[in-house]
Amino acid sequence: MSIVIISGTFALVTSFIGLLPQIYKSLKTKSTKDLSQVMLLNYFVCSLAWIIYGSYTDSMFVLASNALGLLSSLILLLQKHYYDSRTL
Protein backbone atom coordinates (compact mmCIF):
# COMPACT_ATOMS: atom_id res chain seq x y z
CA MET A 1 0.00 0.00 0.00
CA SER A 2 1.51 3.33 -1.03
CA ILE A 3 1.90 6.42 1.12
CA VAL A 4 -0.54 8.22 -1.19
CA ILE A 5 -3.29 5.66 -0.51
CA ILE A 6 -2.58 5.68 3.23
CA SER A 7 -2.57 9.48 3.52
CA GLY A 8 -5.66 9.77 1.32
CA THR A 9 -7.53 7.25 3.42
CA PHE A 10 -6.45 9.03 6.59
CA ALA A 11 -7.69 12.36 5.19
CA LEU A 12 -10.97 10.76 4.20
CA VAL A 13 -11.60 9.29 7.65
CA THR A 14 -10.49 12.32 9.67
CA SER A 15 -12.48 14.75 7.53
CA PHE A 16 -15.62 12.83 8.31
CA ILE A 17 -15.09 12.06 11.98
CA GLY A 18 -13.68 15.50 12.77
CA LEU A 19 -17.07 17.13 13.29
CA LEU A 20 -19.02 14.07 14.46
CA PRO A 21 -18.48 14.75 18.19
CA GLN A 22 -19.85 18.28 17.74
CA ILE A 23 -22.84 17.04 15.74
CA TYR A 24 -23.58 14.49 18.47
CA LYS A 25 -23.20 17.06 21.27
CA SER A 26 -25.47 19.53 19.48
CA LEU A 27 -28.13 16.86 19.00
CA LYS A 28 -27.87 15.74 22.61
CA THR A 29 -27.94 19.22 24.19
CA LYS A 30 -30.24 20.80 21.59
CA SER A 31 -27.93 23.81 21.65
CA THR A 32 -25.45 25.39 19.25
CA LYS A 33 -25.03 28.74 20.97
CA ASP A 34 -21.29 28.20 21.45
CA LEU A 35 -20.66 27.45 17.77
CA SER A 36 -19.43 30.19 15.47
CA GLN A 37 -21.59 30.48 12.38
CA VAL A 38 -18.70 32.19 10.56
CA MET A 39 -16.43 29.22 11.29
CA LEU A 40 -19.06 26.77 10.04
CA LEU A 41 -19.65 28.79 6.88
CA ASN A 42 -15.90 28.97 6.31
CA TYR A 43 -15.59 25.19 6.69
CA PHE A 44 -18.51 24.70 4.30
CA VAL A 45 -17.09 27.03 1.62
CA CYS A 46 -13.60 25.58 2.00
CA SER A 47 -14.92 22.04 1.56
CA LEU A 48 -16.91 23.14 -1.47
CA ALA A 49 -13.82 24.73 -3.04
CA TRP A 50 -11.83 21.53 -2.45
CA ILE A 51 -14.62 19.49 -4.05
CA ILE A 52 -14.44 21.68 -7.15
CA TYR A 53 -10.66 21.32 -7.20
CA GLY A 54 -10.88 17.56 -6.71
CA SER A 55 -13.36 17.19 -9.54
CA TYR A 56 -11.09 19.10 -11.95
CA THR A 57 -8.01 17.12 -10.94
CA ASP A 58 -9.82 13.77 -10.79
CA SER A 59 -8.66 13.22 -7.22
CA MET A 60 -11.05 10.79 -5.57
CA PHE A 61 -9.54 11.30 -2.11
CA VAL A 62 -9.91 15.09 -2.30
CA LEU A 63 -13.47 14.72 -3.54
CA ALA A 64 -14.56 12.09 -1.03
CA SER A 65 -12.98 13.58 2.07
CA ASN A 66 -14.31 17.05 1.36
CA ALA A 67 -17.75 15.77 0.41
CA LEU A 68 -17.94 14.26 3.88
CA GLY A 69 -16.61 17.48 5.39
CA LEU A 70 -19.20 19.44 3.44
CA LEU A 71 -21.95 17.15 4.71
CA SER A 72 -20.77 17.48 8.31
CA SER A 73 -20.57 21.26 8.14
CA LEU A 74 -23.99 21.42 6.47
CA ILE A 75 -25.51 19.34 9.27
CA LEU A 76 -24.00 21.69 11.86
CA LEU A 77 -25.17 24.79 9.96
CA LEU A 78 -28.70 23.38 9.83
CA GLN A 79 -28.56 22.52 13.53
CA LYS A 80 -27.32 26.05 14.29
CA HIS A 81 -30.14 27.60 12.29
CA TYR A 82 -32.78 25.35 13.87
CA TYR A 83 -31.66 25.55 17.49
CA ASP A 84 -30.84 29.27 17.42
CA SER A 85 -34.21 30.14 15.86
CA ARG A 86 -36.01 28.23 18.63
CA THR A 87 -34.49 30.43 21.33
CA LEU A 88 -35.68 33.74 19.86
VMD Tcl script that builds the backbone (N, CA, C; Angstrom):
set m [mol new atoms 264]
animate dup $m
set s [atomselect $m all]
$s set {name element resname resid chain x y z} {
  {N N MET 1 A 0.853 -1.172 0.000}
  {CA C MET 1 A 0.000 0.000 0.000}
  {C C MET 1 A 0.902 1.240 0.000}
  {N N SER 2 A 0.651 2.153 -0.897}
  {CA C SER 2 A 1.514 3.327 -1.033}
  {C C SER 2 A 1.168 4.402 -0.005}
  {N N ILE 3 A 2.100 5.310 0.185}
  {CA C ILE 3 A 1.899 6.419 1.124}
  {C C ILE 3 A 0.760 7.324 0.649}
  {N N VAL 4 A 0.557 7.414 -0.649}
  {CA C VAL 4 A -0.538 8.223 -1.192}
  {C C VAL 4 A -1.887 7.632 -0.786}
  {N N ILE 5 A -2.036 6.330 -0.893}
  {CA C ILE 5 A -3.285 5.659 -0.508}
  {C C ILE 5 A -3.512 5.784 0.993}
  {N N ILE 6 A -2.463 5.590 1.768}
  {CA C ILE 6 A -2.579 5.679 3.229}
  {C C ILE 6 A -2.956 7.091 3.653}
  {N N SER 7 A -2.268 8.103 3.124}
  {CA C SER 7 A -2.568 9.482 3.522}
  {C C SER 7 A -3.938 9.915 3.009}
  {N N GLY 8 A -4.329 9.457 1.833}
  {CA C GLY 8 A -5.661 9.773 1.320}
  {C C GLY 8 A -6.763 9.155 2.155}
  {N N THR 9 A -6.563 7.922 2.553}
  {CA C THR 9 A -7.531 7.247 3.415}
  {C C THR 9 A -7.617 7.928 4.772}
  {N N PHE 10 A -6.478 8.313 5.315}
  {CA C PHE 10 A -6.449 9.026 6.591}
  {C C PHE 10 A -7.205 10.352 6.483}
  {N N ALA 11 A -6.978 11.093 5.402}
  {CA C ALA 11 A -7.686 12.360 5.193}
  {C C ALA 11 A -9.186 12.131 5.073}
  {N N LEU 12 A -9.567 11.088 4.383}
  {CA C LEU 12 A -10.973 10.758 4.204}
  {C C LEU 12 A -11.652 10.484 5.542}
  {N N VAL 13 A -11.026 9.665 6.354}
  {CA C VAL 13 A -11.598 9.286 7.650}
  {C C VAL 13 A -11.633 10.476 8.607}
  {N N THR 14 A -10.532 11.209 8.716}
  {CA C THR 14 A -10.486 12.319 9.672}
  {C C THR 14 A -11.380 13.478 9.265}
  {N N SER 15 A -11.572 13.689 7.962}
  {CA C SER 15 A -12.482 14.747 7.526}
  {C C SER 15 A -13.908 14.453 7.955}
  {N N PHE 16 A -14.264 13.194 7.921}
  {CA C PHE 16 A -15.618 12.831 8.305}
  {C C PHE 16 A -15.805 12.826 9.819}
  {N N ILE 17 A -14.886 12.196 10.539}
  {CA C ILE 17 A -15.090 12.062 11.981}
  {C C ILE 17 A -14.723 13.322 12.752}
  {N N GLY 18 A -14.099 14.286 12.087}
  {CA C GLY 18 A -13.677 15.505 12.769}
  {C C GLY 18 A -14.812 16.278 13.423}
  {N N LEU 19 A -15.941 16.362 12.764}
  {CA C LEU 19 A -17.069 17.128 13.293}
  {C C LEU 19 A -18.149 16.261 13.933}
  {N N LEU 20 A -18.005 14.953 13.871}
  {CA C LEU 20 A -19.023 14.068 14.460}
  {C C LEU 20 A -19.259 14.301 15.954}
  {N N PRO 21 A -18.214 14.489 16.769}
  {CA C PRO 21 A -18.484 14.748 18.186}
  {C C PRO 21 A -19.317 16.015 18.406}
  {N N GLN 22 A -19.081 17.044 17.595}
  {CA C GLN 22 A -19.853 18.275 17.738}
  {C C GLN 22 A -21.287 18.077 17.276}
  {N N ILE 23 A -21.482 17.338 16.212}
  {CA C ILE 23 A -22.837 17.037 15.741}
  {C C ILE 23 A -23.598 16.273 16.825}
  {N N TYR 24 A -22.958 15.283 17.409}
  {CA C TYR 24 A -23.581 14.490 18.472}
  {C C TYR 24 A -23.919 15.364 19.683}
  {N N LYS 25 A -22.971 16.196 20.100}
  {CA C LYS 25 A -23.204 17.056 21.267}
  {C C LYS 25 A -24.353 18.027 21.004}
  {N N SER 26 A -24.400 18.598 19.810}
  {CA C SER 26 A -25.474 19.533 19.480}
  {C C SER 26 A -26.831 18.840 19.480}
  {N N LEU 27 A -26.878 17.618 18.977}
  {CA C LEU 27 A -28.134 16.858 19.005}
  {C C LEU 27 A -28.553 16.528 20.430}
  {N N LYS 28 A -27.577 16.151 21.238}
  {CA C LYS 28 A -27.870 15.744 22.612}
  {C C LYS 28 A -28.318 16.925 23.475}
  {N N THR 29 A -27.632 18.061 23.353}
  {CA C THR 29 A -27.937 19.222 24.193}
  {C C THR 29 A -28.991 20.138 23.586}
  {N N LYS 30 A -29.299 19.932 22.307}
  {CA C LYS 30 A -30.236 20.800 21.586}
  {C C LYS 30 A -29.795 22.258 21.638}
  {N N SER 31 A -28.477 22.460 21.579}
  {CA C SER 31 A -27.929 23.812 21.647}
  {C C SER 31 A -26.703 23.934 20.752}
  {N N THR 32 A -26.625 25.075 20.063}
  {CA C THR 32 A -25.449 25.386 19.247}
  {C C THR 32 A -24.968 26.802 19.534}
  {N N LYS 33 A -25.355 27.345 20.675}
  {CA C LYS 33 A -25.034 28.743 20.971}
  {C C LYS 33 A -23.534 29.010 21.036}
  {N N ASP 34 A -22.738 28.008 21.350}
  {CA C ASP 34 A -21.293 28.204 21.447}
  {C C ASP 34 A -20.568 27.999 20.120}
  {N N LEU 35 A -21.287 27.652 19.072}
  {CA C LEU 35 A -20.661 27.450 17.767}
  {C C LEU 35 A -20.651 28.747 16.970}
  {N N SER 36 A -19.555 29.014 16.317}
  {CA C SER 36 A -19.435 30.190 15.471}
  {C C SER 36 A -20.009 29.890 14.090}
  {N N GLN 37 A -20.997 30.670 13.700}
  {CA C GLN 37 A -21.585 30.478 12.385}
  {C C GLN 37 A -20.579 30.822 11.289}
  {N N VAL 38 A -19.729 31.817 11.536}
  {CA C VAL 38 A -18.701 32.191 10.562}
  {C C VAL 38 A -17.733 31.033 10.340}
  {N N MET 39 A -17.337 30.363 11.410}
  {CA C MET 39 A -16.431 29.220 11.287}
  {C C MET 39 A -17.093 28.092 10.496}
  {N N LEU 40 A -18.356 27.825 10.760}
  {CA C LEU 40 A -19.063 26.768 10.042}
  {C C LEU 40 A -19.225 27.111 8.563}
  {N N LEU 41 A -19.546 28.367 8.273}
  {CA C LEU 41 A -19.651 28.793 6.879}
  {C C LEU 41 A -18.305 28.692 6.174}
  {N N ASN 42 A -17.239 29.068 6.878}
  {CA C ASN 42 A -15.896 28.967 6.312}
  {C C ASN 42 A -15.559 27.513 5.989}
  {N N TYR 43 A -15.855 26.614 6.901}
  {CA C TYR 43 A -15.593 25.187 6.688}
  {C C TYR 43 A -16.391 24.670 5.495}
  {N N PHE 44 A -17.640 25.106 5.397}
  {CA C PHE 44 A -18.508 24.700 4.297}
  {C C PHE 44 A -17.953 25.173 2.952}
  {N N VAL 45 A -17.608 26.458 2.869}
  {CA C VAL 45 A -17.093 27.033 1.622}
  {C C VAL 45 A -15.748 26.415 1.253}
  {N N CYS 46 A -14.900 26.202 2.240}
  {CA C CYS 46 A -13.596 25.583 2.002}
  {C C CYS 46 A -13.770 24.164 1.454}
  {N N SER 47 A -14.658 23.396 2.048}
  {CA C SER 47 A -14.920 22.036 1.559}
  {C C SER 47 A -15.467 22.062 0.140}
  {N N LEU 48 A -16.348 23.012 -0.134}
  {CA C LEU 48 A -16.914 23.142 -1.475}
  {C C LEU 48 A -15.824 23.467 -2.497}
  {N N ALA 49 A -14.924 24.375 -2.138}
  {CA C ALA 49 A -13.816 24.726 -3.036}
  {C C ALA 49 A -12.919 23.519 -3.306}
  {N N TRP 50 A -12.649 22.731 -2.264}
  {CA C TRP 50 A -11.831 21.530 -2.445}
  {C C TRP 50 A -12.538 20.496 -3.314}
  {N N ILE 51 A -13.856 20.408 -3.207}
  {CA C ILE 51 A -14.621 19.492 -4.054}
  {C C ILE 51 A -14.492 19.903 -5.519}
  {N N ILE 52 A -14.596 21.185 -5.782}
  {CA C ILE 52 A -14.438 21.681 -7.150}
  {C C ILE 52 A -13.036 21.364 -7.658}
  {N N TYR 53 A -12.039 21.632 -6.829}
  {CA C TYR 53 A -10.657 21.322 -7.203}
  {C C TYR 53 A -10.480 19.821 -7.456}
  {N N GLY 54 A -11.000 19.011 -6.568}
  {CA C GLY 54 A -10.880 17.564 -6.708}
  {C C GLY 54 A -11.559 17.030 -7.951}
  {N N SER 55 A -12.673 17.651 -8.330}
  {CA C SER 55 A -13.355 17.194 -9.541}
  {C C SER 55 A -12.564 17.557 -10.796}
  {N N TYR 56 A -11.906 18.709 -10.790}
  {CA C TYR 56 A -11.095 19.096 -11.951}
  {C C TYR 56 A -9.792 18.313 -12.048}
  {N N THR 57 A -9.268 17.868 -10.922}
  {CA C THR 57 A -8.006 17.119 -10.939}
  {C C THR 57 A -8.220 15.611 -10.875}
  {N N ASP 58 A -9.476 15.195 -10.878}
  {CA C ASP 58 A -9.824 13.767 -10.795}
  {C C ASP 58 A -9.199 13.084 -9.581}
  {N N SER 59 A -9.215 13.776 -8.456}
  {CA C SER 59 A -8.663 13.221 -7.221}
  {C C SER 59 A -9.803 12.707 -6.349}
  {N N MET 60 A -9.960 11.405 -6.319}
  {CA C MET 60 A -11.050 10.791 -5.566}
  {C C MET 60 A -10.937 11.065 -4.070}
  {N N PHE 61 A -9.706 11.054 -3.538}
  {CA C PHE 61 A -9.537 11.296 -2.106}
  {C C PHE 61 A -9.920 12.727 -1.735}
  {N N VAL 62 A -9.537 13.695 -2.558}
  {CA C VAL 62 A -9.908 15.088 -2.295}
  {C C VAL 62 A -11.420 15.235 -2.377}
  {N N LEU 63 A -12.014 14.651 -3.385}
  {CA C LEU 63 A -13.469 14.716 -3.542}
  {C C LEU 63 A -14.205 14.069 -2.375}
  {N N ALA 64 A -13.840 12.848 -2.062}
  {CA C ALA 64 A -14.563 12.094 -1.032}
  {C C ALA 64 A -14.405 12.706 0.348}
  {N N SER 65 A -13.185 13.049 0.716}
  {CA C SER 65 A -12.980 13.580 2.065}
  {C C SER 65 A -13.678 14.918 2.244}
  {N N ASN 66 A -13.664 15.749 1.227}
  {CA C ASN 66 A -14.310 17.048 1.358}
  {C C ASN 66 A -15.813 16.975 1.175}
  {N N ALA 67 A -16.299 15.976 0.471}
  {CA C ALA 67 A -17.747 15.772 0.407}
  {C C ALA 67 A -18.279 15.420 1.794}
  {N N LEU 68 A -17.536 14.597 2.507}
  {CA C LEU 68 A -17.939 14.256 3.878}
  {C C LEU 68 A -17.809 15.466 4.800}
  {N N GLY 69 A -16.758 16.256 4.614}
  {CA C GLY 69 A -16.608 17.482 5.394}
  {C C GLY 69 A -17.717 18.475 5.104}
  {N N LEU 70 A -18.099 18.566 3.838}
  {CA C LEU 70 A -19.196 19.443 3.441}
  {C C LEU 70 A -20.500 18.993 4.092}
  {N N LEU 71 A -20.749 17.698 4.083}
  {CA C LEU 71 A -21.953 17.152 4.707}
  {C C LEU 71 A -21.968 17.436 6.211}
  {N N SER 72 A -20.850 17.227 6.871}
  {CA C SER 72 A -20.767 17.478 8.313}
  {C C SER 72 A -21.012 18.946 8.632}
  {N N SER 73 A -20.388 19.838 7.871}
  {CA C SER 73 A -20.575 21.265 8.141}
  {C C SER 73 A -21.997 21.697 7.812}
  {N N LEU 74 A -22.600 21.101 6.793}
  {CA C LEU 74 A -23.986 21.419 6.466}
  {C C LEU 74 A -24.923 20.983 7.590}
  {N N ILE 75 A -24.694 19.814 8.139}
  {CA C ILE 75 A -25.508 19.344 9.268}
  {C C ILE 75 A -25.400 20.314 10.436}
  {N N LEU 76 A -24.180 20.751 10.747}
  {CA C LEU 76 A -24.000 21.691 11.857}
  {C C LEU 76 A -24.628 23.050 11.555}
  {N N LEU 77 A -24.528 23.518 10.323}
  {CA C LEU 77 A -25.173 24.787 9.958}
  {C C LEU 77 A -26.686 24.690 10.100}
  {N N LEU 78 A -27.259 23.568 9.682}
  {CA C LEU 78 A -28.703 23.379 9.827}
  {C C LEU 78 A -29.104 23.283 11.297}
  {N N GLN 79 A -28.298 22.585 12.093}
  {CA C GLN 79 A -28.564 22.522 13.531}
  {C C GLN 79 A -28.497 23.923 14.129}
  {N N LYS 80 A -27.493 24.687 13.756}
  {CA C LYS 80 A -27.324 26.047 14.294}
  {C C LYS 80 A -28.543 26.891 13.950}
  {N N HIS 81 A -28.967 26.831 12.709}
  {CA C HIS 81 A -30.138 27.603 12.294}
  {C C HIS 81 A -31.388 27.168 13.069}
  {N N TYR 82 A -31.587 25.871 13.194}
  {CA C TYR 82 A -32.777 25.354 13.867}
  {C C TYR 82 A -32.779 25.680 15.357}
  {N N TYR 83 A -31.700 25.360 16.044}
  {CA C TYR 83 A -31.665 25.553 17.491}
  {C C TYR 83 A -31.615 27.028 17.875}
  {N N ASP 84 A -30.901 27.841 17.105}
  {CA C ASP 84 A -30.843 29.265 17.424}
  {C C ASP 84 A -32.173 29.957 17.156}
  {N N SER 85 A -32.915 29.516 16.146}
  {CA C SER 85 A -34.209 30.138 15.855}
  {C C SER 85 A -35.259 29.763 16.903}
  {N N ARG 86 A -35.067 28.649 17.579}
  {CA C ARG 86 A -36.009 28.234 18.629}
  {C C ARG 86 A -35.872 29.071 19.882}
  {N N THR 87 A -34.717 29.683 20.099}
  {CA C THR 87 A -34.487 30.430 21.334}
  {C C THR 87 A -34.867 31.895 21.211}
  {N N LEU 88 A -35.314 32.334 20.035}
  {CA C LEU 88 A -35.681 33.744 19.856}
  {C C LEU 88 A -37.012 34.054 20.447}
}
mol reanalyze $m
mol bondsrecalc $m
mol representation Tube
mol addrep $m
